[in-house]
Amino acid sequence: MDLILLIILILLLLAVLPTWPYSSGWGYYPSGGVGLILVILILVLLLRGGGP
């Protein structure tokens, strides 16, 4: 379940990068927010220790 969530967040991060034509006017704010969520999720997964 955690791996699926991590993959979805990585795909979201790639989707909101300002290099794509539909998101060029957004700036870095959406990718910064998704990146922050991704960092928090990675920290939670690492600190949890892989337990149930």
N, CA, C and O atoms as CSV, one atom per row, in Angstrom:
chain,resi,resn,atom,element,x,y,z
A,1,MET,N,N,0.818,-1.191,0.000
A,1,MET,CA,C,0.000,0.000,0.000
A,1,MET,C,C,0.864,1.259,0.000
A,1,MET,O,O,0.587,2.208,-0.733
A,2,ASP,N,N,1.913,1.261,0.828
A,2,ASP,CA,C,2.791,2.420,0.899
A,2,ASP,C,C,3.543,2.625,-0.404
A,2,ASP,O,O,3.776,3.760,-0.821
A,3,LEU,N,N,3.923,1.532,-1.044
A,3,LEU,CA,C,4.643,1.637,-2.311
A,3,LEU,C,C,3.752,2.240,-3.392
A,3,LEU,O,O,4.215,3.038,-4.207
A,4,ILE,N,N,2.488,1.862,-3.399
A,4,ILE,CA,C,1.552,2.417,-4.379
A,4,ILE,C,C,1.381,3.915,-4.150
A,4,ILE,O,O,1.359,4.690,-5.106
A,5,LEU,N,N,1.259,4.328,-2.889
A,5,LEU,CA,C,1.122,5.742,-2.564
A,5,LEU,C,C,2.366,6.516,-2.967
A,5,LEU,O,O,2.260,7.632,-3.476
A,6,LEU,N,N,3.528,5.947,-2.749
A,6,LEU,CA,C,4.778,6.585,-3.134
A,6,LEU,C,C,4.868,6.748,-4.649
A,6,LEU,O,O,5.295,7.798,-5.130
A,7,ILE,N,N,4.478,5.739,-5.396
A,7,ILE,CA,C,4.503,5.817,-6.861
A,7,ILE,C,C,3.526,6.875,-7.359
A,7,ILE,O,O,3.845,7.621,-8.284
A,8,ILE,N,N,2.347,6.948,-6.760
A,8,ILE,CA,C,1.365,7.960,-7.160
A,8,ILE,C,C,1.897,9.364,-6.893
A,8,ILE,O,O,1.721,10.260,-7.718
A,9,LEU,N,N,2.545,9.560,-5.746
A,9,LEU,CA,C,3.090,10.876,-5.439
A,9,LEU,C,C,4.225,11.256,-6.382
A,9,LEU,O,O,4.345,12.422,-6.758
A,10,ILE,N,N,5.053,10.304,-6.767
A,10,ILE,CA,C,6.126,10.591,-7.721
A,10,ILE,C,C,5.536,10.975,-9.072
A,10,ILE,O,O,6.027,11.896,-9.726
A,11,LEU,N,N,4.485,10.277,-9.493
A,11,LEU,CA,C,3.828,10.625,-10.754
A,11,LEU,C,C,3.177,12.002,-10.680
A,11,LEU,O,O,3.207,12.752,-11.657
A,12,LEU,N,N,2.592,12.343,-9.539
A,12,LEU,CA,C,2.029,13.682,-9.366
A,12,LEU,C,C,3.108,14.750,-9.427
A,12,LEU,O,O,2.901,15.818,-10.004
A,13,LEU,N,N,4.250,14.465,-8.837
A,13,LEU,CA,C,5.353,15.417,-8.865
A,13,LEU,C,C,5.824,15.656,-10.290
A,13,LEU,O,O,6.117,16.792,-10.665
A,14,LEU,N,N,5.899,14.599,-11.083
A,14,LEU,CA,C,6.287,14.759,-12.482
A,14,LEU,C,C,5.215,15.496,-13.280
A,14,LEU,O,O,5.539,16.239,-14.206
A,15,ALA,N,N,3.950,15.299,-12.935
A,15,ALA,CA,C,2.860,15.924,-13.684
A,15,ALA,C,C,2.781,17.427,-13.461
A,15,ALA,O,O,2.336,18.155,-14.348
A,16,VAL,N,N,3.205,17.907,-12.294
A,16,VAL,CA,C,3.076,19.336,-12.015
A,16,VAL,C,C,4.358,20.111,-12.270
A,16,VAL,O,O,4.423,21.302,-11.968
A,17,LEU,N,N,5.373,19.467,-12.816
A,17,LEU,CA,C,6.583,20.212,-13.157
A,17,LEU,C,C,6.268,21.257,-14.219
A,17,LEU,O,O,5.507,20.979,-15.145
A,18,PRO,N,N,6.840,22.456,-14.103
A,18,PRO,CA,C,6.482,23.530,-15.037
A,18,PRO,C,C,7.053,23.365,-16.444
A,18,PRO,O,O,6.947,24.291,-17.248
A,19,THR,N,N,7.646,22.236,-16.762
A,19,THR,CA,C,8.156,22.033,-18.117
A,19,THR,C,C,7.070,21.560,-19.065
A,19,THR,O,O,7.226,21.667,-20.282
A,20,TRP,N,N,5.962,21.035,-18.530
A,20,TRP,CA,C,4.863,20.579,-19.374
A,20,TRP,C,C,4.063,21.789,-19.844
A,20,TRP,O,O,3.913,22.753,-19.094
A,21,PRO,N,N,3.547,21.756,-21.073
A,21,PRO,CA,C,2.845,22.934,-21.620
A,21,PRO,C,C,1.626,23.372,-20.799
A,21,PRO,O,O,1.393,24.571,-20.644
A,22,TYR,N,N,0.855,22.431,-20.278
A,22,TYR,CA,C,-0.356,22.811,-19.557
A,22,TYR,C,C,-0.072,23.392,-18.184
A,22,TYR,O,O,-0.942,24.039,-17.602
A,23,SER,N,N,1.130,23.178,-17.649
A,23,SER,CA,C,1.445,23.690,-16.313
A,23,SER,C,C,2.553,24.735,-16.329
A,23,SER,O,O,3.144,25.019,-15.287
A,24,SER,N,N,2.844,25.309,-17.487
A,24,SER,CA,C,3.955,26.262,-17.568
A,24,SER,C,C,3.655,27.554,-16.815
A,24,SER,O,O,4.582,28.212,-16.342
A,25,GLY,N,N,2.401,27.930,-16.693
A,25,GLY,CA,C,2.053,29.158,-15.992
A,25,GLY,C,C,1.908,28.998,-14.491
A,25,GLY,O,O,1.740,29.992,-13.784
A,26,TRP,N,N,1.968,27.801,-13.997
A,26,TRP,CA,C,1.752,27.558,-12.575
A,26,TRP,C,C,2.946,27.935,-11.711
A,26,TRP,O,O,2.783,28.230,-10.527
A,27,GLY,N,N,4.133,27.930,-12.280
A,27,GLY,CA,C,5.331,28.165,-11.490
A,27,GLY,C,C,5.732,26.904,-10.733
A,27,GLY,O,O,5.368,25.791,-11.114
A,28,TYR,N,N,6.484,27.097,-9.660
A,28,TYR,CA,C,6.989,25.949,-8.902
A,28,TYR,C,C,6.137,25.627,-7.679
A,28,TYR,O,O,6.478,24.713,-6.928
A,29,TYR,N,N,5.050,26.343,-7.458
A,29,TYR,CA,C,4.259,26.128,-6.245
A,29,TYR,C,C,3.624,24.742,-6.162
A,29,TYR,O,O,3.743,24.104,-5.116
A,30,PRO,N,N,2.953,24.235,-7.208
A,30,PRO,CA,C,2.368,22.887,-7.077
A,30,PRO,C,C,3.416,21.799,-6.883
A,30,PRO,O,O,3.226,20.889,-6.076
A,31,SER,N,N,4.521,21.888,-7.617
A,31,SER,CA,C,5.549,20.858,-7.466
A,31,SER,C,C,6.225,20.958,-6.108
A,31,SER,O,O,6.677,19.949,-5.568
A,32,GLY,N,N,6.299,22.154,-5.554
A,32,GLY,CA,C,6.856,22.307,-4.213
A,32,GLY,C,C,5.973,21.668,-3.157
A,32,GLY,O,O,6.467,21.041,-2.221
A,33,GLY,N,N,4.659,21.828,-3.310
A,33,GLY,CA,C,3.725,21.217,-2.364
A,33,GLY,C,C,3.734,19.706,-2.446
A,33,GLY,O,O,3.752,19.020,-1.424
A,34,VAL,N,N,3.722,19.187,-3.667
A,34,VAL,CA,C,3.760,17.734,-3.842
A,34,VAL,C,C,5.114,17.190,-3.392
A,34,VAL,O,O,5.185,16.103,-2.818
A,35,GLY,N,N,6.177,17.931,-3.645
A,35,GLY,CA,C,7.501,17.515,-3.190
A,35,GLY,C,C,7.589,17.452,-1.677
A,35,GLY,O,O,8.217,16.551,-1.121
A,36,LEU,N,N,6.958,18.414,-1.009
A,36,LEU,CA,C,6.937,18.405,0.453
A,36,LEU,C,C,6.179,17.191,0.982
A,36,LEU,O,O,6.620,16.553,1.938
A,37,ILE,N,N,5.048,16.870,0.369
A,37,ILE,CA,C,4.294,15.675,0.764
A,37,ILE,C,C,5.131,14.422,0.536
A,37,ILE,O,O,5.111,13.501,1.353
A,38,LEU,N,N,5.866,14.387,-0.571
A,38,LEU,CA,C,6.711,13.240,-0.881
A,38,LEU,C,C,7.825,13.080,0.150
A,38,LEU,O,O,8.110,11.963,0.579
A,39,VAL,N,N,8.452,14.173,0.550
A,39,VAL,CA,C,9.514,14.108,1.556
A,39,VAL,C,C,8.952,13.633,2.894
A,39,VAL,O,O,9.576,12.815,3.568
A,40,ILE,N,N,7.786,14.134,3.283
A,40,ILE,CA,C,7.168,13.706,4.542
A,40,ILE,C,C,6.836,12.223,4.500
A,40,ILE,O,O,7.070,11.510,5.475
A,41,LEU,N,N,6.294,11.750,3.378
A,41,LEU,CA,C,5.962,10.331,3.253
A,41,LEU,C,C,7.215,9.463,3.337
A,41,LEU,O,O,7.202,8.423,3.995
A,42,ILE,N,N,8.287,9.876,2.683
A,42,ILE,CA,C,9.536,9.105,2.737
A,42,ILE,C,C,10.079,9.071,4.163
A,42,ILE,O,O,10.537,8.025,4.623
A,43,LEU,N,N,10.033,10.201,4.866
A,43,LEU,CA,C,10.497,10.221,6.252
A,43,LEU,C,C,9.655,9.307,7.136
A,43,LEU,O,O,10.198,8.597,7.984
A,44,VAL,N,N,8.349,9.316,6.951
A,44,VAL,CA,C,7.480,8.444,7.745
A,44,VAL,C,C,7.794,6.983,7.461
A,44,VAL,O,O,7.860,6.167,8.380
A,45,LEU,N,N,7.987,6.651,6.183
A,45,LEU,CA,C,8.296,5.264,5.833
A,45,LEU,C,C,9.639,4.825,6.410
A,45,LEU,O,O,9.779,3.685,6.853
A,46,LEU,N,N,10.621,5.717,6.407
A,46,LEU,CA,C,11.937,5.361,6.937
A,46,LEU,C,C,11.935,5.267,8.460
A,46,LEU,O,O,12.561,4.371,9.027
A,47,LEU,N,N,11.241,6.178,9.119
A,47,LEU,CA,C,11.232,6.179,10.582
A,47,LEU,C,C,10.339,5.092,11.165
A,47,LEU,O,O,10.537,4.669,12.303
A,48,ARG,N,N,9.368,4.643,10.400
A,48,ARG,CA,C,8.472,3.594,10.877
A,48,ARG,C,C,9.190,2.254,10.949
A,48,ARG,O,O,8.804,1.393,11.740
A,49,GLY,N,N,10.200,2.067,10.159
A,49,GLY,CA,C,10.988,0.849,10.223
A,49,GLY,C,C,10.400,-0.323,9.473
A,49,GLY,O,O,10.877,-1.446,9.640
A,50,GLY,N,N,9.401,-0.117,8.668
A,50,GLY,CA,C,8.836,-1.200,7.872
A,50,GLY,C,C,7.951,-2.150,8.646
A,50,GLY,O,O,7.629,-3.228,8.146
A,51,GLY,N,N,7.548,-1.787,9.846
A,51,GLY,CA,C,6.672,-2.642,10.636
A,51,GLY,C,C,5.231,-2.558,10.166
A,51,GLY,O,O,4.910,-1.754,9.291
A,52,PRO,N,N,4.361,-3.378,10.737
A,52,PRO,CA,C,2.945,-3.378,10.318
A,52,PRO,C,C,2.180,-2.161,10.721
A,52,PRO,O,O,0.990,-2.053,10.425
